[in-house]
Amino acid sequence: MTDPEIAIRIDLAGNLRELDIGTDRNQQIRTIGRALLDNIQAVDFIHRPTGPAIVILARAHRSHQAPNHPAARAVHELAAPLPHPIQGEVVLAGYTTAGHLTGLPADAVAIIRAACRTP
């Protein structure tokens, strides 16, 4: 049995939900789309020196959504602030150099969890 491919959904209150996105692209799109209740769009990428990059996925129709401060803290801890605000719920997942979604590395999961804890 293989380890699950885990992505993390962050809501506006900082609540986290692990998503097993599997390895099938169609399953990944369905799982993330259901978690965000919309079509998904890549907002930005966090390139890391080792392991997969991290992609920030959000609703395609998020222009009127509130800022997601917990997700912004997590992104800041993972890399640096994005040049634009993160709006609405987001899903963070791994992204390979070949352009495939994958699970988040364990160190990134720990950073996200710590950044989203309520002080």
N, C-alpha and C positions, 0 to 999 in steps of 0.2 A: 504494500500500500504506500502511495506517495503522499507527501505533505500537501495540504491544500494550497492553492494559489490565492493568497489573501490580499484584498484591497480594503481600504477603510473609507467609510462614509462619515463625514463630519457635518452635523447640522448646525444651525445658527446658535444654539445654546452650548455647543461644544460636546454634545453627546456623540459617541463613536459607535459605529456598527461595523463589525467585520463582515465582509462579503467574500464567499468562496467563488471566485470568478472562473475557475477551471482553466482549461487550455484551449477550448474550442472558441474561435472568434465569435461565432453567432451566439453562443451561450454567454460569453463575456458581455457583448453588447446588450443582450436581453437583461442580464442580471444588473448591470450598471444603470440601464435605462429605467428599470423598475425601481431601483433605489432612489433615483433622482426624479422620477415621475415625469419624464420628458425625454426628448431626443438629447443625446449627449454631444458635448463639444469639448475639445482639448483647449483649456485656457492657457496653459503654459507648461514648460518642462523644467525640471531641476536636474541638471547633469551632474553626475557624481564621478569621482575618480575611480571608484571600484564598484562592481556590481551594476545592476540595471539603473537607468535614469528613472526619474519619477515623473509621471504625468498627472496633472491636475485636471480632472474632468468635472464639468458643471452642466447645468441645464442650458440648452440652446437658447431658450427664451427666459433669460434671467435679468434683463435690463432693469426691471422694477423690483428686484429682490433686495432685501437688506444686506449690508455688508456682513461677511462671515469673519468676525474677529478671531475666533478660535483657530480657524483654518489659516488665517494670516499669521498667527503666532507660530503654528506648526511649520509653515513654509519658511518663516524667518529662521527658525531653529535648524531646519534642514539645509538651508542655503543662504538666502538673503531675501530681503523684501522684494516682492514683485513690483514692477513699475506701475501697476494698476491695482485697484481694489478687487478682492474676491467677493463676489456677490452670490447669495443663496447657498444651498447645500452643495457640497463637493464630494468627489470620490478621488482618493489618491491611490494610484496603482503603479506597479513597475512597468518599465517600457524598455525593451531591448534595442540594441543597435540595429537589428534587422527590422524594427518597426512593429514588434508584437507586444501586446499587453502580457504582463506576467505579475506574479505576486510581489509584494513589497519585501525588501530585505528586512531581516529581524531588527537590525539597528535602527532603521527608519521607522518601524512600527513602535519601538520604544520611545523614540524622539517625539513622534506624533502623540502618543499616549501622554507623555509628560507635559507637552505643550498645551494640551487640551484639558488638563485637570483644572478644576475650579480652585482658585487660590483660597 
